[in-house]
Amino acid sequence: MNSTIIAGIGKYVPENVVTNDDLTKVMDTTDAWIQERTGIRERRYVTRFEETTATIGANAAKQAMERAGITANDIDFLIFATLSPDYFFPGCGVLVQRLLGLREIGALDVRNQCSGFVYALSIGDQFIKTGMYKNILVIGAEVHSYALDFSTRGRNVSVIFGDGAGAVVLQASPTPDRGILSTHLHSDGADAEILSMPNPGFHAGVHNPQWKPPVPASPYGNIFITQELLDKENIFPYMDGQAVFKRAVVKMPEVIYEALNQNGYQPEDLKLLIPHQANLRIAQFIQQQLRLRDDQVFNNIQKYGNTTAASVPLALCEAWEAGKVKEGDLICLSAFGSGFTWASALMKW
Protein backbone atom coordinates (compact mmCIF):
# COMPACT_ATOMS: atom_id res chain seq x y z
CA MET A 1 0.00 0.00 0.00
CA ASN A 2 1.27 3.48 -0.89
CA SER A 3 2.35 6.07 1.65
CA THR A 4 1.10 9.63 1.06
CA ILE A 5 3.38 12.67 0.97
CA ILE A 6 2.73 16.37 0.57
CA ALA A 7 4.51 16.99 -2.73
CA GLY A 8 3.71 20.69 -2.90
CA ILE A 9 2.27 23.32 -0.60
CA GLY A 10 0.94 26.82 -1.16
CA LYS A 11 -0.90 29.64 0.54
CA TYR A 12 -2.69 32.86 -0.24
CA VAL A 13 -3.55 35.72 2.09
CA PRO A 14 -5.34 38.88 0.94
CA GLU A 15 -3.40 42.15 0.77
CA ASN A 16 -5.78 44.01 3.09
CA VAL A 17 -4.38 44.07 6.64
CA VAL A 18 -6.97 44.88 9.32
CA THR A 19 -5.47 45.66 12.72
CA ASN A 20 -7.18 45.57 16.08
CA ASP A 21 -7.08 49.37 16.07
CA ASP A 22 -8.98 49.35 12.77
CA LEU A 23 -11.77 47.36 14.41
CA THR A 24 -12.07 49.88 17.24
CA LYS A 25 -13.53 52.28 14.67
CA VAL A 26 -16.60 50.10 14.12
CA MET A 27 -17.11 48.45 17.53
CA ASP A 28 -16.42 49.04 21.21
CA THR A 29 -13.16 47.15 21.71
CA THR A 30 -9.44 47.75 22.18
CA ASP A 31 -6.20 46.27 20.90
CA ALA A 32 -5.29 45.23 24.46
CA TRP A 33 -8.65 43.49 24.99
CA ILE A 34 -8.33 41.46 21.78
CA GLN A 35 -4.70 40.50 22.33
CA GLU A 36 -5.28 39.48 25.93
CA ARG A 37 -8.09 37.11 25.02
CA THR A 38 -6.95 35.77 21.66
CA GLY A 39 -3.33 36.74 20.96
CA ILE A 40 -4.41 38.28 17.65
CA ARG A 41 -2.87 41.58 16.50
CA GLU A 42 -4.18 41.71 12.94
CA ARG A 43 -5.91 39.68 10.25
CA ARG A 44 -6.44 39.80 6.47
CA TYR A 45 -9.68 40.57 4.67
CA VAL A 46 -10.35 39.96 0.98
CA THR A 47 -10.97 42.77 -1.45
CA ARG A 48 -14.74 43.16 -1.45
CA PHE A 49 -16.62 42.12 -4.60
CA GLU A 50 -13.38 40.89 -6.20
CA GLU A 51 -12.15 37.95 -4.12
CA THR A 52 -14.11 34.93 -2.87
CA THR A 53 -13.39 31.70 -1.04
CA ALA A 54 -13.01 29.89 -4.37
CA THR A 55 -10.66 32.48 -5.91
CA ILE A 56 -8.30 32.64 -2.94
CA GLY A 57 -8.37 28.85 -2.71
CA ALA A 58 -7.43 28.65 -6.38
CA ASN A 59 -4.52 31.05 -5.78
CA ALA A 60 -3.15 28.84 -3.01
CA ALA A 61 -3.63 25.78 -5.22
CA LYS A 62 -1.64 27.31 -8.08
CA GLN A 63 1.34 27.79 -5.79
CA ALA A 64 1.05 24.25 -4.42
CA MET A 65 0.93 22.76 -7.94
CA GLU A 66 3.90 24.83 -9.08
CA ARG A 67 5.95 23.69 -6.08
CA ALA A 68 4.94 20.08 -6.76
CA GLY A 69 6.13 20.46 -10.34
CA ILE A 70 2.81 19.52 -11.90
CA THR A 71 0.16 21.20 -14.05
CA ALA A 72 -3.62 21.36 -13.96
CA ASN A 73 -3.78 18.37 -16.30
CA ASP A 74 -2.05 16.20 -13.68
CA ILE A 75 -4.65 16.71 -10.94
CA ASP A 76 -7.06 13.78 -10.82
CA PHE A 77 -9.09 14.62 -7.69
CA LEU A 78 -9.94 17.78 -5.75
CA ILE A 79 -11.04 18.17 -2.12
CA PHE A 80 -12.15 21.60 -0.86
CA ALA A 81 -12.72 22.33 2.83
CA THR A 82 -14.55 25.48 3.94
CA LEU A 83 -17.40 26.76 6.10
CA SER A 84 -17.78 29.88 3.94
CA PRO A 85 -18.53 28.74 0.38
CA ASP A 86 -19.24 31.23 -2.39
CA TYR A 87 -22.73 29.79 -2.86
CA PHE A 88 -25.01 27.75 -0.62
CA PHE A 89 -24.72 25.31 -3.52
CA PRO A 90 -22.83 24.27 -5.54
CA GLY A 91 -19.74 23.92 -3.38
CA CYS A 92 -16.41 25.58 -4.01
CA GLY A 93 -14.87 22.38 -5.40
CA VAL A 94 -16.43 22.72 -8.84
CA LEU A 95 -15.77 26.47 -8.88
CA VAL A 96 -12.05 25.86 -8.35
CA GLN A 97 -12.13 23.09 -10.95
CA ARG A 98 -13.39 25.72 -13.38
CA LEU A 99 -11.00 28.45 -12.24
CA LEU A 100 -7.94 26.22 -12.57
CA GLY A 101 -9.04 24.62 -15.83
CA LEU A 102 -8.82 21.11 -14.39
CA ARG A 103 -10.06 18.08 -16.28
CA GLU A 104 -13.53 16.66 -15.53
CA ILE A 105 -12.28 15.13 -12.29
CA GLY A 106 -14.15 14.48 -9.08
CA ALA A 107 -14.58 17.45 -6.73
CA LEU A 108 -15.48 16.83 -3.10
CA ASP A 109 -16.56 19.51 -0.61
CA VAL A 110 -15.87 19.02 3.11
CA ARG A 111 -17.91 20.90 5.73
CA ASN A 112 -16.09 20.19 8.98
CA GLN A 113 -15.26 23.79 9.77
CA CYS A 114 -12.01 24.21 11.74
CA SER A 115 -11.20 20.50 11.37
CA GLY A 116 -12.05 20.56 7.68
CA PHE A 117 -8.53 20.52 6.26
CA VAL A 118 -7.36 17.62 8.45
CA TYR A 119 -10.52 15.68 7.53
CA ALA A 120 -9.86 16.44 3.85
CA LEU A 121 -6.23 15.39 4.21
CA SER A 122 -7.37 12.08 5.71
CA ILE A 123 -9.74 11.46 2.80
CA GLY A 124 -7.04 12.24 0.26
CA ASP A 125 -4.62 9.96 2.09
CA GLN A 126 -6.96 7.00 1.65
CA PHE A 127 -7.28 7.57 -2.09
CA ILE A 128 -3.50 7.80 -2.53
CA LYS A 129 -2.87 4.72 -0.37
CA THR A 130 -5.24 2.61 -2.46
CA GLY A 131 -3.77 3.88 -5.72
CA MET A 132 -7.08 5.28 -6.95
CA TYR A 133 -5.57 8.73 -7.61
CA LYS A 134 -2.02 9.97 -8.20
CA ASN A 135 -2.26 13.75 -7.68
CA ILE A 136 -4.88 15.05 -5.26
CA LEU A 137 -5.36 18.74 -4.63
CA VAL A 138 -6.54 19.52 -1.08
CA ILE A 139 -7.59 23.09 -0.30
CA GLY A 140 -8.69 24.84 2.88
CA ALA A 141 -9.99 28.38 2.34
CA GLU A 142 -12.21 30.87 4.15
CA VAL A 143 -13.72 34.30 3.66
CA HIS A 144 -15.19 35.29 7.02
CA SER A 145 -15.19 39.03 6.50
CA TYR A 146 -18.32 38.98 4.33
CA ALA A 147 -20.57 37.47 7.01
CA LEU A 148 -19.55 38.68 10.47
CA ASP A 149 -21.37 41.12 12.73
CA PHE A 150 -19.08 44.16 12.81
CA SER A 151 -20.79 45.86 15.71
CA THR A 152 -20.24 45.86 19.46
CA ARG A 153 -22.90 43.15 19.69
CA GLY A 154 -20.81 40.79 17.58
CA ARG A 155 -17.32 41.70 18.75
CA ASN A 156 -16.64 38.51 20.72
CA VAL A 157 -16.81 36.53 17.48
CA SER A 158 -15.88 39.02 14.78
CA VAL A 159 -12.49 40.08 16.15
CA ILE A 160 -11.25 36.49 16.00
CA PHE A 161 -11.69 35.57 12.36
CA GLY A 162 -9.78 36.36 9.18
CA ASP A 163 -9.61 35.37 5.52
CA GLY A 164 -7.01 33.14 3.87
CA ALA A 165 -6.27 29.92 2.03
CA GLY A 166 -3.83 27.03 2.02
CA ALA A 167 -3.43 24.06 -0.30
CA VAL A 168 -1.37 20.90 -0.74
CA VAL A 169 -0.78 18.37 -3.50
CA LEU A 170 -0.82 14.77 -2.30
CA GLN A 171 1.15 12.04 -4.07
CA ALA A 172 2.44 8.56 -3.30
CA SER A 173 5.77 8.63 -1.50
CA PRO A 174 8.84 7.64 -3.53
CA THR A 175 10.34 6.09 -0.39
CA PRO A 176 8.71 3.96 2.35
CA ASP A 177 10.06 6.06 5.23
CA ARG A 178 8.16 9.25 4.35
CA GLY A 179 4.53 10.25 4.35
CA ILE A 180 1.36 10.39 6.43
CA LEU A 181 1.63 7.82 9.21
CA SER A 182 -1.97 8.03 10.42
CA THR A 183 -4.98 10.33 10.70
CA HIS A 184 -7.58 10.39 13.47
CA LEU A 185 -11.08 11.85 13.16
CA HIS A 186 -13.70 12.43 15.87
CA SER A 187 -16.99 14.22 16.49
CA ASP A 188 -19.55 14.90 19.21
CA GLY A 189 -22.70 16.79 18.28
CA ALA A 190 -24.21 16.86 21.77
CA ASP A 191 -23.57 20.60 22.10
CA ALA A 192 -23.37 21.58 18.45
CA GLU A 193 -25.10 24.94 18.99
CA ILE A 194 -22.32 26.22 21.28
CA LEU A 195 -20.42 27.20 18.13
CA SER A 196 -22.76 27.52 15.19
CA MET A 197 -24.45 29.64 12.59
CA PRO A 198 -28.01 28.23 12.70
CA ASN A 199 -29.54 30.86 10.46
CA PRO A 200 -30.51 30.99 7.72
CA GLY A 201 -31.74 27.45 8.18
CA PHE A 202 -34.47 25.35 9.72
CA HIS A 203 -33.81 24.46 13.34
CA ALA A 204 -37.26 24.36 14.91
CA GLY A 205 -38.48 21.95 17.60
CA VAL A 206 -35.81 19.27 17.31
CA HIS A 207 -32.89 21.58 18.11
CA ASN A 208 -34.53 24.57 19.77
CA PRO A 209 -37.78 23.78 21.61
CA GLN A 210 -38.13 27.41 22.78
CA TRP A 211 -38.39 28.68 19.21
CA LYS A 212 -41.86 29.61 17.98
CA PRO A 213 -42.31 29.46 14.23
CA PRO A 214 -43.73 32.51 12.46
CA VAL A 215 -47.08 32.30 10.73
CA PRO A 216 -46.15 31.58 7.10
CA ALA A 217 -47.60 33.58 4.25
CA SER A 218 -47.93 30.35 2.31
CA PRO A 219 -48.40 26.71 3.35
CA TYR A 220 -45.18 25.98 1.44
CA GLY A 221 -41.71 27.44 1.85
CA ASN A 222 -41.00 30.59 3.87
CA ILE A 223 -39.07 28.68 6.54
CA PHE A 224 -35.41 28.73 5.58
CA ILE A 225 -35.12 32.50 5.34
CA THR A 226 -37.80 34.55 7.06
CA GLN A 227 -38.44 38.26 7.27
CA GLU A 228 -38.16 37.94 11.05
CA LEU A 229 -34.55 36.75 10.71
CA LEU A 230 -33.72 39.70 8.51
CA ASP A 231 -35.52 42.26 10.66
CA LYS A 232 -33.77 41.08 13.85
CA GLU A 233 -30.43 40.56 12.09
CA ASN A 234 -30.41 37.05 13.50
CA ILE A 235 -28.10 35.75 10.79
CA PHE A 236 -24.65 35.84 12.38
CA PRO A 237 -22.43 33.16 13.96
CA TYR A 238 -22.78 32.35 17.65
CA MET A 239 -20.02 31.15 19.96
CA ASP A 240 -19.78 30.42 23.66
CA GLY A 241 -16.06 31.09 23.84
CA GLN A 242 -15.42 29.67 27.31
CA ALA A 243 -17.25 26.43 26.53
CA VAL A 244 -15.32 25.99 23.29
CA PHE A 245 -12.03 26.67 25.07
CA LYS A 246 -12.76 24.02 27.72
CA ARG A 247 -13.50 21.37 25.07
CA ALA A 248 -10.58 22.27 22.83
CA VAL A 249 -7.91 22.03 25.52
CA VAL A 250 -9.08 18.50 26.33
CA LYS A 251 -9.81 17.05 22.90
CA MET A 252 -6.81 18.42 21.01
CA PRO A 253 -4.20 16.90 23.35
CA GLU A 254 -6.21 13.65 23.32
CA VAL A 255 -6.16 13.34 19.55
CA ILE A 256 -2.47 14.33 19.36
CA TYR A 257 -1.57 11.61 21.87
CA GLU A 258 -3.74 9.18 19.91
CA ALA A 259 -1.61 9.77 16.82
CA LEU A 260 1.67 9.60 18.72
CA ASN A 261 0.74 6.45 20.63
CA GLN A 262 -0.45 4.60 17.55
CA ASN A 263 2.91 5.16 15.89
CA GLY A 264 5.15 4.62 18.90
CA TYR A 265 6.22 8.23 19.49
CA GLN A 266 6.31 10.65 22.41
CA PRO A 267 5.69 14.43 22.32
CA GLU A 268 9.44 15.08 22.59
CA ASP A 269 9.91 13.25 19.28
CA LEU A 270 7.95 15.92 17.41
CA LYS A 271 9.87 18.33 15.26
CA LEU A 272 6.79 20.52 14.97
CA LEU A 273 3.19 20.64 16.12
CA ILE A 274 0.92 22.79 13.99
CA PRO A 275 -2.36 23.31 15.84
CA HIS A 276 -5.42 24.89 14.33
CA GLN A 277 -5.09 28.63 14.88
CA ALA A 278 -8.25 29.15 16.94
CA ASN A 279 -6.85 31.11 19.84
CA LEU A 280 -3.24 31.61 20.93
CA ARG A 281 -4.24 30.80 24.51
CA ILE A 282 -5.52 27.37 23.42
CA ALA A 283 -2.27 26.63 21.57
CA GLN A 284 -0.21 27.70 24.58
CA PHE A 285 -2.27 25.53 26.91
CA ILE A 286 -1.80 22.50 24.63
CA GLN A 287 1.93 23.19 24.46
CA GLN A 288 2.09 23.10 28.25
CA GLN A 289 0.03 19.90 28.40
CA LEU A 290 2.42 18.15 26.00
CA ARG A 291 5.50 19.79 27.59
CA LEU A 292 6.74 21.03 24.22
CA ARG A 293 9.40 23.67 23.69
CA ASP A 294 8.55 26.92 21.94
CA ASP A 295 10.43 25.78 18.83
CA GLN A 296 8.21 22.67 18.62
CA VAL A 297 4.96 24.61 18.12
CA PHE A 298 4.17 26.92 15.21
CA ASN A 299 1.62 29.72 15.57
CA ASN A 300 0.72 32.52 13.19
CA ILE A 301 -2.72 33.50 14.52
CA GLN A 302 -1.13 36.79 15.63
CA LYS A 303 -0.97 37.85 11.94
CA TYR A 304 -4.00 36.16 10.41
CA GLY A 305 -6.57 35.47 13.11
CA ASN A 306 -8.60 32.28 12.95
CA THR A 307 -8.99 31.22 9.31
CA THR A 308 -10.77 27.97 10.31
CA ALA A 309 -10.31 25.37 7.53
CA ALA A 310 -7.43 27.41 6.08
CA SER A 311 -5.48 27.80 9.31
CA VAL A 312 -3.64 24.46 9.36
CA PRO A 313 -2.40 24.49 5.73
CA LEU A 314 -1.63 28.21 5.98
CA ALA A 315 0.49 27.67 9.09
CA LEU A 316 2.12 24.55 7.65
CA CYS A 317 3.05 26.45 4.51
CA GLU A 318 4.57 29.33 6.45
CA ALA A 319 6.53 26.94 8.64
CA TRP A 320 7.87 25.15 5.55
CA GLU A 321 8.78 28.44 3.89
CA ALA A 322 10.67 29.48 7.03
CA GLY A 323 12.74 26.28 6.96
CA LYS A 324 11.08 24.84 10.05
CA VAL A 325 9.82 21.77 8.17
CA LYS A 326 12.37 19.58 6.42
CA GLU A 327 12.48 16.12 4.91
CA GLY A 328 12.30 13.42 7.57
CA ASP A 329 10.83 15.68 10.27
CA LEU A 330 8.01 14.31 12.42
CA ILE A 331 5.10 16.72 12.04
CA CYS A 332 1.71 16.68 13.75
CA LEU A 333 -1.36 18.62 12.61
CA SER A 334 -4.32 19.00 14.94
CA ALA A 335 -7.63 20.87 14.92
CA PHE A 336 -10.81 21.32 16.94
CA GLY A 337 -13.92 23.22 15.98
CA SER A 338 -17.63 23.55 15.40
CA GLY A 339 -19.62 20.38 15.44
CA PHE A 340 -17.84 19.56 17.58
CA THR A 341 -15.25 17.88 15.40
CA TRP A 342 -11.58 17.30 16.06
CA ALA A 343 -8.77 15.55 14.23
CA SER A 344 -5.04 14.96 13.96
CA ALA A 345 -2.56 13.81 11.34
CA LEU A 346 0.98 12.57 12.00
CA MET A 347 3.52 12.50 9.19
CA LYS A 348 7.16 12.06 8.32
CA TRP A 349 7.80 14.99 5.98
C-alpha positions as CSV (number, residue, x, y, z in Angstrom):
1,M,0.0,0.0,0.0
2,N,1.3,3.5,-0.9
3,S,2.4,6.1,1.6
4,T,1.1,9.6,1.1
5,I,3.4,12.7,1.0
6,I,2.7,16.4,0.6
7,A,4.5,17.0,-2.7
8,G,3.7,20.7,-2.9
9,I,2.3,23.3,-0.6
10,G,0.9,26.8,-1.2
11,K,-0.9,29.6,0.5
12,Y,-2.7,32.9,-0.2
13,V,-3.6,35.7,2.1
14,P,-5.3,38.9,0.9
15,E,-3.4,42.2,0.8
16,N,-5.8,44.0,3.1
17,V,-4.4,44.1,6.6
18,V,-7.0,44.9,9.3
19,T,-5.5,45.7,12.7
20,N,-7.2,45.6,16.1
21,D,-7.1,49.4,16.1
22,D,-9.0,49.4,12.8
23,L,-11.8,47.4,14.4
24,T,-12.1,49.9,17.2
25,K,-13.5,52.3,14.7
26,V,-16.6,50.1,14.1
27,M,-17.1,48.4,17.5
28,D,-16.4,49.0,21.2
29,T,-13.2,47.2,21.7
30,T,-9.4,47.7,22.2
31,D,-6.2,46.3,20.9
32,A,-5.3,45.2,24.5
33,W,-8.7,43.5,25.0
34,I,-8.3,41.5,21.8
35,Q,-4.7,40.5,22.3
36,E,-5.3,39.5,25.9
37,R,-8.1,37.1,25.0
38,T,-6.9,35.8,21.7
39,G,-3.3,36.7,21.0
40,I,-4.4,38.3,17.7
41,R,-2.9,41.6,16.5
42,E,-4.2,41.7,12.9
43,R,-5.9,39.7,10.3
44,R,-6.4,39.8,6.5
45,Y,-9.7,40.6,4.7
46,V,-10.4,40.0,1.0
47,T,-11.0,42.8,-1.5
48,R,-14.7,43.2,-1.5
49,F,-16.6,42.1,-4.6
50,E,-13.4,40.9,-6.2
51,E,-12.2,37.9,-4.1
52,T,-14.1,34.9,-2.9
53,T,-13.4,31.7,-1.0
54,A,-13.0,29.9,-4.4
55,T,-10.7,32.5,-5.9
56,I,-8.3,32.6,-2.9
57,G,-8.4,28.8,-2.7
58,A,-7.4,28.7,-6.4
59,N,-4.5,31.0,-5.8
60,A,-3.1,28.8,-3.0
61,A,-3.6,25.8,-5.2
62,K,-1.6,27.3,-8.1
63,Q,1.3,27.8,-5.8
64,A,1.1,24.2,-4.4
65,M,0.9,22.8,-7.9
66,E,3.9,24.8,-9.1
67,R,5.9,23.7,-6.1
68,A,4.9,20.1,-6.8
69,G,6.1,20.5,-10.3
70,I,2.8,19.5,-11.9
71,T,0.2,21.2,-14.1
72,A,-3.6,21.4,-14.0
73,N,-3.8,18.4,-16.3
74,D,-2.1,16.2,-13.7
75,I,-4.7,16.7,-10.9
76,D,-7.1,13.8,-10.8
77,F,-9.1,14.6,-7.7
78,L,-9.9,17.8,-5.8
79,I,-11.0,18.2,-2.1
80,F,-12.1,21.6,-0.9
81,A,-12.7,22.3,2.8
82,T,-14.5,25.5,3.9
83,L,-17.4,26.8,6.1
84,S,-17.8,29.9,3.9
85,P,-18.5,28.7,0.4
86,D,-19.2,31.2,-2.4
87,Y,-22.7,29.8,-2.9
88,F,-25.0,27.7,-0.6
89,F,-24.7,25.3,-3.5
90,P,-22.8,24.3,-5.5
91,G,-19.7,23.9,-3.4
92,C,-16.4,25.6,-4.0
93,G,-14.9,22.4,-5.4
94,V,-16.4,22.7,-8.8
95,L,-15.8,26.5,-8.9
96,V,-12.1,25.9,-8.3
97,Q,-12.1,23.1,-11.0
98,R,-13.4,25.7,-13.4
99,L,-11.0,28.4,-12.2
100,L,-7.9,26.2,-12.6
101,G,-9.0,24.6,-15.8
102,L,-8.8,21.1,-14.4
103,R,-10.1,18.1,-16.3
104,E,-13.5,16.7,-15.5
105,I,-12.3,15.1,-12.3
106,G,-14.2,14.5,-9.1
107,A,-14.6,17.4,-6.7
108,L,-15.5,16.8,-3.1
109,D,-16.6,19.5,-0.6
110,V,-15.9,19.0,3.1
111,R,-17.9,20.9,5.7
112,N,-16.1,20.2,9.0
113,Q,-15.3,23.8,9.8
114,C,-12.0,24.2,11.7
115,S,-11.2,20.5,11.4
116,G,-12.0,20.6,7.7
117,F,-8.5,20.5,6.3
118,V,-7.4,17.6,8.4
119,Y,-10.5,15.7,7.5
120,A,-9.9,16.4,3.8
121,L,-6.2,15.4,4.2
122,S,-7.4,12.1,5.7
123,I,-9.7,11.5,2.8
124,G,-7.0,12.2,0.3
125,D,-4.6,10.0,2.1
126,Q,-7.0,7.0,1.7
127,F,-7.3,7.6,-2.1
128,I,-3.5,7.8,-2.5
129,K,-2.9,4.7,-0.4
130,T,-5.2,2.6,-2.5
131,G,-3.8,3.9,-5.7
132,M,-7.1,5.3,-6.9
133,Y,-5.6,8.7,-7.6
134,K,-2.0,10.0,-8.2
135,N,-2.3,13.7,-7.7
136,I,-4.9,15.0,-5.3
137,L,-5.4,18.7,-4.6
138,V,-6.5,19.5,-1.1
139,I,-7.6,23.1,-0.3
140,G,-8.7,24.8,2.9
141,A,-10.0,28.4,2.3
142,E,-12.2,30.9,4.1
143,V,-13.7,34.3,3.7
144,H,-15.2,35.3,7.0
145,S,-15.2,39.0,6.5
146,Y,-18.3,39.0,4.3
147,A,-20.6,37.5,7.0
148,L,-19.6,38.7,10.5
149,D,-21.4,41.1,12.7
150,F,-19.1,44.2,12.8
151,S,-20.8,45.9,15.7
152,T,-20.2,45.9,19.5
153,R,-22.9,43.1,19.7
154,G,-20.8,40.8,17.6
155,R,-17.3,41.7,18.7
156,N,-16.6,38.5,20.7
157,V,-16.8,36.5,17.5
158,S,-15.9,39.0,14.8
159,V,-12.5,40.1,16.2
160,I,-11.2,36.5,16.0
161,F,-11.7,35.6,12.4
162,G,-9.8,36.4,9.2
163,D,-9.6,35.4,5.5
164,G,-7.0,33.1,3.9
165,A,-6.3,29.9,2.0
166,G,-3.8,27.0,2.0
167,A,-3.4,24.1,-0.3
168,V,-1.4,20.9,-0.7
169,V,-0.8,18.4,-3.5
170,L,-0.8,14.8,-2.3
171,Q,1.1,12.0,-4.1
172,A,2.4,8.6,-3.3
173,S,5.8,8.6,-1.5
174,P,8.8,7.6,-3.5
175,T,10.3,6.1,-0.4
176,P,8.7,4.0,2.3
177,D,10.1,6.1,5.2
178,R,8.2,9.3,4.3
179,G,4.5,10.3,4.3
180,I,1.4,10.4,6.4
181,L,1.6,7.8,9.2
182,S,-2.0,8.0,10.4
183,T,-5.0,10.3,10.7
184,H,-7.6,10.4,13.5
185,L,-11.1,11.8,13.2
186,H,-13.7,12.4,15.9
187,S,-17.0,14.2,16.5
188,D,-19.6,14.9,19.2
189,G,-22.7,16.8,18.3
190,A,-24.2,16.9,21.8
191,D,-23.6,20.6,22.1
192,A,-23.4,21.6,18.5
193,E,-25.1,24.9,19.0
194,I,-22.3,26.2,21.3
195,L,-20.4,27.2,18.1
196,S,-22.8,27.5,15.2
197,M,-24.4,29.6,12.6
198,P,-28.0,28.2,12.7
199,N,-29.5,30.9,10.5
200,P,-30.5,31.0,7.7
201,G,-31.7,27.5,8.2
202,F,-34.5,25.3,9.7
203,H,-33.8,24.5,13.3
204,A,-37.3,24.4,14.9
205,G,-38.5,21.9,17.6
206,V,-35.8,19.3,17.3
207,H,-32.9,21.6,18.1
208,N,-34.5,24.6,19.8
209,P,-37.8,23.8,21.6
210,Q,-38.1,27.4,22.8
211,W,-38.4,28.7,19.2
212,K,-41.9,29.6,18.0
213,P,-42.3,29.5,14.2
214,P,-43.7,32.5,12.5
215,V,-47.1,32.3,10.7
216,P,-46.1,31.6,7.1
217,A,-47.6,33.6,4.3
218,S,-47.9,30.3,2.3
219,P,-48.4,26.7,3.4
220,Y,-45.2,26.0,1.4
221,G,-41.7,27.4,1.9
222,N,-41.0,30.6,3.9
223,I,-39.1,28.7,6.5
224,F,-35.4,28.7,5.6
225,I,-35.1,32.5,5.3
226,T,-37.8,34.5,7.1
227,Q,-38.4,38.3,7.3
228,E,-38.2,37.9,11.0
229,L,-34.6,36.7,10.7
230,L,-33.7,39.7,8.5
231,D,-35.5,42.3,10.7
232,K,-33.8,41.1,13.9
233,E,-30.4,40.6,12.1
234,N,-30.4,37.0,13.5
235,I,-28.1,35.8,10.8
236,F,-24.7,35.8,12.4
237,P,-22.4,33.2,14.0
238,Y,-22.8,32.4,17.6
239,M,-20.0,31.2,20.0
240,D,-19.8,30.4,23.7
241,G,-16.1,31.1,23.8
242,Q,-15.4,29.7,27.3
243,A,-17.3,26.4,26.5
244,V,-15.3,26.0,23.3
245,F,-12.0,26.7,25.1
246,K,-12.8,24.0,27.7
247,R,-13.5,21.4,25.1
248,A,-10.6,22.3,22.8
249,V,-7.9,22.0,25.5
250,V,-9.1,18.5,26.3
251,K,-9.8,17.1,22.9
252,M,-6.8,18.4,21.0
253,P,-4.2,16.9,23.4
254,E,-6.2,13.6,23.3
255,V,-6.2,13.3,19.6
256,I,-2.5,14.3,19.4
257,Y,-1.6,11.6,21.9
258,E,-3.7,9.2,19.9
259,A,-1.6,9.8,16.8
260,L,1.7,9.6,18.7
261,N,0.7,6.5,20.6
262,Q,-0.4,4.6,17.5
263,N,2.9,5.2,15.9
264,G,5.2,4.6,18.9
265,Y,6.2,8.2,19.5
266,Q,6.3,10.7,22.4
267,P,5.7,14.4,22.3
268,E,9.4,15.1,22.6
269,D,9.9,13.3,19.3
270,L,7.9,15.9,17.4
271,K,9.9,18.3,15.3
272,L,6.8,20.5,15.0
273,L,3.2,20.6,16.1
274,I,0.9,22.8,14.0
275,P,-2.4,23.3,15.8
276,H,-5.4,24.9,14.3
277,Q,-5.1,28.6,14.9
278,A,-8.3,29.2,16.9
279,N,-6.8,31.1,19.8
280,L,-3.2,31.6,20.9
281,R,-4.2,30.8,24.5
282,I,-5.5,27.4,23.4
283,A,-2.3,26.6,21.6
284,Q,-0.2,27.7,24.6
285,F,-2.3,25.5,26.9
286,I,-1.8,22.5,24.6
287,Q,1.9,23.2,24.5
288,Q,2.1,23.1,28.2
289,Q,0.0,19.9,28.4
290,L,2.4,18.2,26.0
291,R,5.5,19.8,27.6
292,L,6.7,21.0,24.2
293,R,9.4,23.7,23.7
294,D,8.6,26.9,21.9
295,D,10.4,25.8,18.8
296,Q,8.2,22.7,18.6
297,V,5.0,24.6,18.1
298,F,4.2,26.9,15.2
299,N,1.6,29.7,15.6
300,N,0.7,32.5,13.2
301,I,-2.7,33.5,14.5
302,Q,-1.1,36.8,15.6
303,K,-1.0,37.9,11.9
304,Y,-4.0,36.2,10.4
305,G,-6.6,35.5,13.1
306,N,-8.6,32.3,12.9
307,T,-9.0,31.2,9.3
308,T,-10.8,28.0,10.3
309,A,-10.3,25.4,7.5
310,A,-7.4,27.4,6.1
311,S,-5.5,27.8,9.3
312,V,-3.6,24.5,9.4
313,P,-2.4,24.5,5.7
314,L,-1.6,28.2,6.0
315,A,0.5,27.7,9.1
316,L,2.1,24.5,7.6
317,C,3.1,26.4,4.5
318,E,4.6,29.3,6.5
319,A,6.5,26.9,8.6
320,W,7.9,25.2,5.6
321,E,8.8,28.4,3.9
322,A,10.7,29.5,7.0
323,G,12.7,26.3,7.0
324,K,11.1,24.8,10.1
325,V,9.8,21.8,8.2
326,K,12.4,19.6,6.4
327,E,12.5,16.1,4.9
328,G,12.3,13.4,7.6
329,D,10.8,15.7,10.3
330,L,8.0,14.3,12.4
331,I,5.1,16.7,12.0
332,C,1.7,16.7,13.8
333,L,-1.4,18.6,12.6
334,S,-4.3,19.0,14.9
335,A,-7.6,20.9,14.9
336,F,-10.8,21.3,16.9
337,G,-13.9,23.2,16.0
338,S,-17.6,23.6,15.4
339,G,-19.6,20.4,15.4
340,F,-17.8,19.6,17.6
341,T,-15.3,17.9,15.4
342,W,-11.6,17.3,16.1
343,A,-8.8,15.5,14.2
344,S,-5.0,15.0,14.0
345,A,-2.6,13.8,11.3
346,L,1.0,12.6,12.0
347,M,3.5,12.5,9.2
348,K,7.2,12.1,8.3
349,W,7.8,15.0,6.0
